[in-house]
Amino acid sequence: MLSVFWPFYQFLWTVFFFTMFLVGFWCIFMFFMVVVPVWLSEGLMEYYGKTQPFDPEELRRKEITEQEGVEIIYSRPKGHGPFAHGGHH
């Protein structure tokens, strides 16, 4: 039964193999020709004082109270739970 589909099955695996082959070489090429030079140049520029030292706090997502120009109207609504309710407990 499966031998009937063998030529098409073989063709699909050949296409898959060549596609993965090209993707793999593209990844290797991009890593060694783009990523490594960027790492080295950025690191050397920081080392020799051409750029500001890296501050991981700049990448951290700021909480709403830490952002400039943000005014908090209320910080904790009344009630127990994720809803604000009026009177009953």
TISE-54815 format. One record per atom (N, C-alpha, C, CB): x, y, z; residue in one letter. Coordinates in steps of 0.1 Angstrom, whole numbers, padded with zeros to 4 digits, always signed. Glycine has a CB too. Layout:
! TISE-54815
XYZA...
//
This chain:
! TISE-54815
+0008-0012+0000M+0000+0000+0000M+0009+0013+0000M-0009+0000+0012M+0018+0013+0009L+0027+0025+0010L+0036+0026-0002L+0035+0025+0023L+0039+0015-0008S+0049+0016-0019S+0043+0024-0031S+0052+0002-0024S+0030+0025-0031V+0023+0033-0042V+0027+0048-0041V+0008+0031-0042V+0028+0053-0028F+0032+0067-0026F+0046+0069-0025F+0025+0071-0013F+0055+0059-0027W+0069+0061-0025W+0075+0072-0033W+0076+0048-0029W+0073+0074-0046P+0079+0085-0053P+0076+0099-0048P+0076+0084-0068P+0063+0101-0045F+0059+0114-0039F+0065+0116-0025F+0044+0115-0039F+0065+0105-0017Y+0070+0105-0004Y+0085+0109-0004Y+0068+0092+0003Y+0092+0102-0013Q+0107+0105-0015Q+0109+0119-0019Q+0113+0095-0025Q+0100+0124-0028F+0101+0138-0033F+0099+0148-0021F+0091+0141-0044F+0089+0145-0013L+0087+0154-0001L+0099+0154+0008L+0074+0150+0007L+0105+0143+0011W+0116+0142+0020W+0128+0149+0014W+0120+0128+0024W+0130+0149+0001T+0141+0156-0006T+0139+0171-0005T+0142+0151-0021T+0127+0175-0007V+0124+0190-0006V+0126+0194+0008V+0109+0193-0010V+0122+0186+0018F+0124+0190+0032F+0138+0190+0035F+0116+0180+0041F+0146+0181+0031F+0160+0180+0034F+0167+0193+0028F+0167+0167+0028F+0165+0196+0016F+0172+0208+0010F+0167+0221+0016F+0169+0208-0005F+0155+0221+0020T+0150+0233+0027T+0157+0235+0041T+0135+0233+0029T+0158+0224+0048M+0164+0225+0061M+0179+0227+0060M+0162+0212+0069M+0185+0222+0049F+0199+0224+0046F+0202+0239+0044F+0203+0216+0033F+0193+0245+0036L+0195+0260+0033L+0192+0268+0045L+0185+0264+0022L+0182+0264+0053V+0179+0272+0066V+0191+0271+0075V+0166+0266+0072V+0197+0259+0077G+0208+0257+0085G+0220+0265+0081G+0212+0242+0086G+0223+0265+0069F+0234+0273+0064F+0232+0288+0066F+0238+0270+0050F+0219+0292+0064W+0216+0306+0066W+0217+0310+0080W+0201+0309+0061W+0213+0301+0089C+0215+0304+0104C+0230+0305+0107C+0208+0293+0112C+0238+0296+0102I+0252+0296+0105I+0258+0309+0099I+0259+0284+0100I+0255+0312+0087F+0260+0324+0080F+0256+0337+0088F+0255+0325+0066F+0244+0338+0092M+0239+0350+0100M+0246+0351+0113M+0224+0350+0101M+0248+0340+0120F+0255+0340+0133F+0269+0345+0132F+0254+0326+0140F+0277+0339+0123F+0291+0342+0122F+0294+0355+0114F+0298+0331+0116F+0285+0359+0105M+0288+0371+0097M+0280+0383+0103M+0284+0368+0083M+0270+0382+0111V+0263+0393+0116V+0263+0394+0132V+0248+0392+0112V+0259+0383+0138V+0258+0384+0153V+0271+0385+0160V+0251+0371+0158V+0281+0377+0156V+0294+0378+0163V+0301+0391+0160V+0303+0366+0157V+0301+0396+0148P+0307+0410+0147P+0300+0421+0155P+0307+0414+0132P+0287+0420+0156V+0279+0430+0164V+0283+0429+0178V+0264+0428+0162V+0284+0416+0183W+0288+0414+0197W+0302+0420+0200W+0288+0400+0201W+0311+0417+0191L+0325+0422+0193L+0326+0437+0192L+0334+0415+0182L+0320+0443+0182S+0321+0457+0180S+0314+0465+0191S+0315+0461+0167S+0302+0460+0195E+0295+0467+0207E+0303+0465+0219E+0281+0461+0208E+0309+0454+0222G+0316+0451+0234G+0329+0460+0234G+0320+0437+0235G+0336+0460+0223L+0348+0468+0222L+0345+0483+0224L+0356+0466+0209L+0335+0488+0217M+0331+0502+0219M+0328+0506+0233M+0319+0505+0210M+0320+0496+0240E+0317+0499+0254E+0330+0499+0263E+0307+0489+0259E+0339+0489+0260Y+0351+0488+0267Y+0360+0500+0266Y+0359+0475+0263Y+0361+0506+0254Y+0369+0517+0252Y+0362+0531+0255Y+0375+0517+0238Y+0350+0530+0260G+0343+0542+0264G+0336+0550+0253G+0352+0551+0271G+0334+0544+0242K+0328+0551+0231K+0312+0551+0232K+0331+0544+0217K+0307+0542+0240T+0293+0542+0243T+0290+0542+0258T+0286+0530+0236T+0278+0544+0262Q+0274+0543+0276Q+0275+0529+0280Q+0260+0549+0278Q+0279+0526+0293P+0279+0513+0298P+0265+0507+0297P+0285+0512+0312P+0265+0494+0295F+0252+0487+0294F+0245+0487+0308F+0253+0473+0289F+0232+0491+0308D+0224+0491+0320D+0212+0482+0318D+0220+0506+0324D+0212+0470+0325P+0201+0461+0323P+0187+0467+0327P+0203+0448+0330P+0188+0477+0336E+0176+0484+0341E+0168+0491+0330E+0179+0494+0352E+0176+0495+0319E+0169+0502+0308E+0160+0492+0300E+0180+0508+0299E+0164+0479+0301L+0156+0469+0293L+0144+0464+0301L+0165+0458+0289L+0145+0466+0314R+0134+0461+0323R+0121+0469+0321R+0138+0462+0338R+0110+0462+0320R+0097+0468+0318R+0094+0476+0331R+0086+0458+0315R+0092+0489+0329K+0089+0498+0341K+0075+0495+0346K+0091+0512+0337K+0073+0495+0359E+0060+0495+0365E+0053+0508+0362E+0061+0492+0380E+0040+0508+0363I+0032+0520+0360I+0036+0532+0369I+0017+0517+0360I+0040+0529+0381T+0043+0540+0390T+0057+0545+0388T+0042+0535+0405T+0065+0538+0380E+0079+0543+0377E+0080+0551+0364E+0088+0531+0376E+0069+0551+0356Q+0069+0558+0343Q+0067+0573+0345Q+0059+0552+0334Q+0074+0580+0337E+0072+0595+0338E+0059+0599+0331E+0084+0602+0330E+0053+0609+0338G+0041+0615+0332G+0028+0606+0335G+0042+0616+0318G+0030+0596+0344V+0018+0588+0347V+0013+0592+0361V+0022+0573+0347V+0000+0594+0362E-0006+0598+0374E-0016+0587+0378E-0014+0612+0373E-0014+0581+0390I-0023+0570+0395I-0035+0576+0402I-0015+0561+0405I-0046+0573+0397I-0059+0578+0403I-0062+0570+0415I-0070+0578+0393I-0061+0557+0414Y-0063+0548+0426Y-0053+0537+0424Y-0078+0544+0428Y-0048+0531+0435S-0039+0520+0434S-0045+0507+0439S-0027+0523+0443S-0055+0508+0448R-0062+0495+0452R-0077+0498+0453R-0056+0490+0465R-0085+0492+0445P-0099+0494+0446P-0104+0487+0459P-0107+0490+0434P-0116+0492+0464K-0121+0486+0476K-0127+0472+0472K-0132+0494+0482K-0127+0463+0482G-0133+0450+0480G-0123+0439+0481G-0139+0449+0466G-0127+0427+0481H-0119+0415+0481H-0120+0408+0468H-0123+0406+0494H-0110+0407+0461G-0110+0400+0448G-0108+0409+0436G-0124+0393+0447G-0110+0404+0425P-0107+0412+0413P-0118+0422+0409P-0104+0403+0401P-0128+0424+0418F-0139+0433+0415F-0141+0443+0426F-0152+0425+0413F-0146+0454+0422A-0149+0465+0432A-0164+0464+0435A-0145+0479+0426A-0167+0462+0448H-0181+0461+0451H-0184+0471+0462H-0185+0446+0456H-0196+0474+0464G-0200+0485+0473G-0201+0481+0487G-0213+0490+0468G-0212+0474+0491G-0215+0473+0505G-0214+0460+0512G-0228+0478+0508G-0218+0449+0506H-0219+0436+0513H-0206+0430+0514H-0229+0427+0506H-0204+0422+0525H-0192+0415+0527H-0194+0400+0528H-0185+0419+0540H
//
